[in-house]
Amino acid sequence: MTALTYRYVALTDVGLRRSNNEDSGYASPRLLAIADGMGGAAAGDLASSTAMNTLRTLDRELDTDALTALEQTVRTANTRLGDLIREDPSVEGMGTTIEAMLWDGEKLAVAHLGDSRTYRLRENHLTQISADHTFVQSLVDEGRLTPAEARTHPHRSLLLRALLGRDDNAADLSWIQPQAGDRYLLCSDGLSDMVTDDHIEQALRADSIDLAATELVGLALEAGGVDNVTVVIAEFLDADAPVDPDLSSADGRPQLVGAAAEQPRPPTEQAVTAAPPPDLDEEELRYASRPPGRRRRVRIGLGLLVVLLVLAGAGYGAYRWTQTQYYVGTDGNQVAIFRGVDVDLPGVSLSSVTEVTEVAVDTLPEYSRDQLEDGIPAESRADAEQIVTGLGDLVEPTPSPSPTPTKKTSGAPEPSSSASSRS
């Protein structure tokens, strides 16, 4: 087998709608990695930088095989997140995706967790190597959605697995055998949600990986740039190939970008000084951590709209419209499907329970309870039932009887029966 090496590049941009970068990226002659933080005000940047700084310890000579080392390091990163959350409860709910490749000189050890992606361009043909750990991807796997429908599904951001500082949701681990001429792209969903695979493939065919990285980030920004966008690209070639002095990796130095490079403030300081952005878009809502009982701004706006319609003499029509809407919330300690809109108006009820499910609220993770407290909007009754199904997967199984007392761990089962959420 011909000896191989690779050239690399890492590039990130905060995007056009976010005020800070919660992505972290890293590229070196041994390690390629991306971590996409979640949690908004609850320190998504802290989560991704903590995970990335832990992964960077792999950039050295190892005393074990690459896949074992990668697995152990992901577990260590998870433990560190858990320690941070216990030390500062204000960051409860933070987490991060993980996408990492560790080169052992012959092949790549790969760890994948969340909805960041790995693509391979081989002989000018693009293939997605990773499989998203999302609720919508599970519907695609079951044949209930097409990939095209998944791209625009209203709940495409619901994660089934992520690094959350708990004793669950382990990463997918595998080996990849590269070939000379392969280009590998690791990217956050700020790229894959905004740019189609066809356009990613075209951009990856650029004359150099540096140009490809610039083109990919530019495409995400042109498409709206609603999220941070981070790309890490590696191009494999014969080990004796000359180094292109124009490449950013020509000096062989590691490239660290995003939150891990910016060294975010300690979580306690963030909790004191962070203020909510003036206009929460879909991506902000996806990441933002909300205290129980706080109504989303969109719901407040909806209530004002209803009031204005009533004042304009269209009260009955507005009420009829509300009764075509659905959302998932709580009825006592049970998850319930509601018809109407979750708006509080004096003397007016705009929603009613249509079904009380068997899913108990107190069996769900804290972040899911927060979502339910706010109400999870649905496009239809069928969509609401799908949301309930996803929440049902979050329920922690009752531990088997044991002769000695055991402490129940908080978390979700594996992806076929559990979920976690970007919230």
N, C-alpha and C positions, 0 to 999 in steps of 0.2 A: 504494500500500500504506500502510495506517495505521501511523504510528510507534508503536512499543511500548516499554515499559519493564517492569521486574519488581520485585516485593517478595521478600524472602528471609528465611530463618531457618536456623540450624544448631544442632543439639542432640545431645548424646551422654550415655551412661551407661555406667559400667564393667560393669554387669550384676551378677548375683547370685552368680557363681561365680569370677570372675576377680579377681585382686588388683591388677592395673594395667590401664590403658587403652592398647591398642595401635592404636586408631583415631585418625585425625585428620580433622577436618572444617573447611571454610572456605566462607564465603558473603559476597559483596560485590556492588556494582552491576555488576561486570564478570565475576567469576569465581565458579563453584560447583565444589567439589571434595571428594572423599573419598579417603582412603588407609587401607586396612586392613592393618596390619603383621602379619607372621608371623615366627616364630623363637623366641618364648617367651624363655627365658634368653639366647638369642642376639640379643636386642635388637630385637624386633618393633616396639617403640615408637620406637626410634632410626630404623628403616627408614621408618616412616610419617611421622615428623616431618621427616626429611631430605627425603623426596619432597615433602611438603606445603610446606615452607619454600622449596623450589625452585619449585614451581608458583606460589606467591604472587608471585613476581617478574613474573608475567604481569599483575598487577593495576595496569596503567598504560597510557598511550597507546603503541600499538605502531607500529613502522616497517615492518611486514610484515602479511600477512593473518593472521587469527586462527588458522586451521588450521595454517599453517606454523609460526607461533610456538609453538603448543601442541605440535606434534610435536617441535620442537627442544628445548623445555623438558623434555619427558618423557625425551628422550635425555640431557639434562644431569643430570636426577635419577638416571638409571641409572648414569651415569659416577660421580657422587658416592657412590652406594652401593658401587660397585666399589672406589673409593679407600678408603672406610672399612674394607672387608673386608681389603684389602691391608695397611692400617696396623695393623689389630688382628684377627688370625686367629680370635680367640675369638668374633667375631660372624659367622663363616662360616655360611651357611645362612639368614641373615635376608633378608627381602624384603617386598614390599608390593603390594597391588592399587592400581590407579589408576582413578578415575572423575572426569572433569573436563569442565566446560562453560565455554567462553569466549565471551562476548557481544561482538559487533562493532557493535551498534546496530541490526542488521537480522536476524541469524540467529546460531545457536549452533554453534561449532566444538566437536566432541566427541572425547574420547579415552577408550578403555575397555581395561582390561587386568586380568584376574582374574575374581573372582566377586562383587565389589560390583556393584550394579545401578543402572540408571536406568529409572524408570517415568514414563509421562505419563498424566495424567488430563485427558481432553478430552470435554466434554459429558457428564460424569459416567461416562465409560467408561475403565477402566484398561487400559493397554497396556505391556508390558515392552519397552523400547527396546533394551536391551543383551542380548547372548547370553553366558551364563556360559562362561568358558574352563575347563571342568572335564571330567574323564573321563566322568562320568555324563551331562553334557549331550551329549557326543559320541554316547553310546548312544541318547539320545532322538532326536538328529538322524538316526541310522541306523535308527530305528524299532524298536530292540531294547528300549526302555523307554518307558513312558508318563510324562508329567510327574508324575503322582501317585506312581508307583513311584520316580521319581527323588528325591522329597522324603524318602523313608525308606531309600534305598539305603545300605548300610554304607560305601561308598566315595565318597559324594557330596562329600567334602572334598578329593579329589585334584585339584589344579589342573594344567591343561595349560600355562598361561601366567601369568606374574607378573613384576614388576620385581625382578630379582635381582642387578643389578650386573654382568651379563654382556652380551656382544654378540649377543643373540638376544631373542626374545619381544617384538617391537615391539607397540605398542598399536594397536588398531583405531581408525581415524580417520574421521570423517564430519561432515556438516553436518545440522543440524535447523532447520526453519523453524517457529517457534512461532506460535501464534495468541492473540489476546486471550481470556482465560479459561482458558488452559492452566495446569495445575499440573505441575511436574516434580519428581520425588523421586529423589534420589541416596541410596543406603543401603548400609551394610555388611551382610554376611551374617548378622550378629547380629539383624537384623530379618527378612530374607527367609527364613532357615532356621526361624524361630520363628512367623511370622505368615503366614497364607495370603493369596493375592492378593485374594480377596474381602474379607477384613478390612482389608487395606491400602487397597483402593478405598473402602470405607466410611469409614475414618478420614480419607482425603484429602479427603472431601467436607465436612469440618468448616467452620464459618463463617469461620474464618481459618486461615492457614497456621501461625501460632503454636500454635493449638489442635490442628491436625492433627499437628504435630511432637510435641507432648506426648502425644497419644493414641497415636501409633505407638510411641514409646518405652515407654509404659505397657503396651501390648499385648505387646511383646517380653518385658518383665519378668514379666508375668502368666503368660506361656507357659513360664516357667522361667529366662529370662535367663542362658543358659549361656555367652554370649559378650558382648563389648562390643557395644553397639548405637549406631549413629550415623546421623542423618538430616540431609539438607540439602534444603530445599524452596524452589522459586521459583514465584511466581504472576505470569503475564504479564497486562498490562492496557494500555490506551491511555496514551500518554506524557503526556497532559495530565490524567490521572485524579488526583484529590486524594490526598494521602498520609494514610493512617490513622494518627493519632498514637499509637494504642494498640499498633501493631505494633512488634516489637523492632527492625525495620530502619528505623523512621521517621527515625532520626538519620543514616542513610546510611553508618554506620561498618561496616567489615568485622567479621565474626564468626568467630573462630578457636576451635575446641574440640578437646578430646582431647589426645593425646600432644604434638602440636606446640605447644599452649598451655601444657602443663605442663613443657616443656623438660627432657626426660629427662637423666639423668646421662650423662657420657661413657662409652663402651663398656667401657673398661678398668676403671672403677670398678664398673660393673654386673657385669662378669665376676667381680670379687672378692667383692662383697657379696651378689649374688643367691643365694637358696637355693631349692631345689625346694619347691613347695607340698606340703602334707601329703597331699592326695588329688587325684590327677590324673584329671579327667573327660575325656570325649571331646574337648572343645574344647582342653583343655590338651595332650593328646597330639597333636592336630592341629597345634599351633603349636610344641611344645617341641622344642628341638634336643638330641639325645642323642649322647654319645660312642659310638663303635663298641663293641659287646660288652655294653653295659648292658641288662639285661632289664627289660622293662616290669613295673610292679607288678602289673598284672593277671595276668601270666604267673606271677609268684611266688605270687600268691594261688591260682592254678589248681594249682600244684604242691603247695601246702599242702593244698588240697582233696583232691587225689588221695591224698596221704599219709594224711589222716584217713579217707578211704574204705577204704584198705587196712587201716588199724588196726581199722576197724570190721567187718572181715570181708567187705567188698564189693570187694576188690581186683580180682577178675576182671571184675565188672561195670564198674568204673571204667575198667579197661584197654580193654574193648570199646567203651566210650563214646569214649575218646580216639581210637580207630581210625575213628570217623565224622567226625573233624575234619580240616581241611586248612589249610595255610599255605604261603606262598611265602618261600623263603629262598635260601641259597647252598650249592652243592656244588662245592668248589674255587673256580674262577673263573667258574662258570656259575650262572645263575639256575635254581632247581629248585623243583618242586612236591613238598611233603611231605604224607604222611598222618600224622595224630597231632597231638600238641601239643608245642610247643617248650619243654620243661621239662627241666632237668637234675636227675636224681635218682640217687644213688649206686647203681650196679649195675643200673639199670633204664633201658631205652630205650623212650620213648613216641612215637617218630616214625621214619619211614623215607621214603626218596626214592621217589616214584612216577614222576617224569619229570624228566630233566635237559634243559633247553631250550637253544636256540642263542644265547640272550642272554648275552653275556659281562658279568660284573660290572664289570670295569674300563672298560667303554665307557659306563657310566652316571654321572650326576652324583653328587657326594659325598653329598648328602642322601638320594638313592635307595639308595646303598650302605649308609648308616646304617640306613635302614628295613629293608633285607634282612637286615642283621646281627641286628636285633632279631626278624625274622620278621614278615611281613605276614599277619594272620589272614584266612581266607576262610570264607564260609558253606558252600561246597560245592566239589567238584572243578571244576565249570563256572565258579564264581566265581573260583577260583584261576587258571584259564586266562584269564579276562578281565583279572585283575591283571597277568599276564605280558604280555598284549597291550598294556596301558597302559605297562608298563615298556619293552617293545620300541620304543614310540614315542619313548622318551627317548634311544635310542642315537644318538650323534653320527655323522653320515655321514663316511665316509672321504674326506678332501680329494682333489680331482683332482690328477693328477701336475703338477708345476710345475718349470720349469727352474731355479728357485732355491728353497732351503729355506724353508718357511713354518712358522710356529708354529701348532699345532693349538689352536683356541679351544675352551674348555669351555662346554658349553651344549646346548640342545635345538633342533631344527628348529621350523618353524612348526606351528600346531596340528593340521593334518591329518596330520602325521607325527612329532610330538614332544610332550613333556609336561614339566611341572615340578610339584613337589608341595609343598603345605603340610604341614609335618612338624614 
